[in-house]
Amino acid sequence: MKRRQLLVTATSAVALPFASRAQTGKVFRVGVLVLGQPEPFWTIFRETLKDLGYVEGGNIDFAFRSAEFVLARLDTLAAELAALNVDAIVAVQTPAALAAKKATRTIPVVLAGVGDAVATGLVTSLARPEANLTGVSTATAELAGKSVELLKEILPAARRIAAIANAPDPFHKPFLGQLDKAGGQSGVAIEPVMIERESDLERAFAGLADIDAVIVQPSLSVNHTAGLALAHRLPSASASRRFPTAGGLLSYAANIQHIYRDSAVYLDRILKGARPGDLPVQGPVQIEFVINLVTAKRLGLTMPQSILIRADEVLE
């Protein structure tokens, strides 16, 4: 059930009326690069473009590429899209964005749900990227730190929390940095577990000993990590709204519908002639705290009332 909504910025930096319509007389070709599963991005993104006047097979076509959670494939797929000389590339999450940046310095790249765009080297300035990249950030590192506080409130006796980090994704550095900072403030030891590939996850979870909870980097498979955490009876958190839906205990994350809708608005502006370097990288418009009470019950946890009243959504 929906509980409340917390707005962290009043308006989007690129807010445009959906009544605006795409440039006529040209068929745009747009590359789309994702690390793993395209949903819910793909549905929200295309619906927004339709509202903006784009018709697939009419004035817009997509060249879609998914690495299927194999990070080593991203560079090749990004190069393929650049070779097609598309009008723009939309890169979903940080690893895809870094691959797109490596593949081209001329084709506009729209960032859709990346982490810390400055810390990962995507841009030098959020306010004025001055490059061929711009788009929407999820501020994930800061949100991961909040997950430490929430888990500690739920588990007052917790002393050790494992941080399941995606080693090939450079975002793991600010991710772990924020967790260490929050852990120090909460009196919790953060123990990094570096994942080189998705196939390492089962062994990594099986090797966790005397760990009170886990926090998962969101570029790892949501379904796989949430399932493993539940199977090993570990309270878990991630900065992805899909994580509790997949069986994780909680998420504290940017509202992904806003992120993906706004990335479509950015693409619209670029296709109409805006220079990416002149458009500021936008932060999240809305943050949501979601708890899965079914998972809590399976883990034998009783949610404090202070947690329940602050949740935006409780899955029952």
Sequence and secondary structure as in RCSB ss.txt:
>XXXX:A:sequence
MKRRQLLVTATSAVALPFASRAQTGKVFRVGVLVLGQPEPFWTIFRETLKDLGYVEGGNIDFAFRSAEFVLARLD
TLAAELAALNVDAIVAVQTPAALAAKKATRTIPVVLAGVGDAVATGLVTSLARPEANLTGVSTATAELAGKSVEL
LKEILPAARRIAAIANAPDPFHKPFLGQLDKAGGQSGVAIEPVMIERESDLERAFAGLADIDAVIVQPSLSVNHT
AGLALAHRLPSASASRRFPTAGGLLSYAANIQHIYRDSAVYLDRILKGARPGDLPVQGPVQIEFVINLVTAKRLG
LTMPQSILIRADEVLE
>XXXX:A:secstr
 B   EESSSS TT   TT    SS  EEEEEEESS  TTHHHHHHHHHHHTT  BTTTEEEEEEE TT GGGHH
HHHHHHHHTT SEEEEESHHHHHHHHHH SSS EEEEEES TTTTTS S SS   SSEEEEE  HHHHHHHHHHH
HHHH TT  EEEEEEETTSTTHHHHHHHHHHHHHHHT EEEEEEESSGGGHHHHHHT  S  EEEE TTS HHHH
HHHHHHTT  EEES THHHHTT SEEEEE HHHHHHHHHHHHHHHHTT  GGGS  B  SEEEEEEEHHHHHHTT
    HHHHTT SEEE 
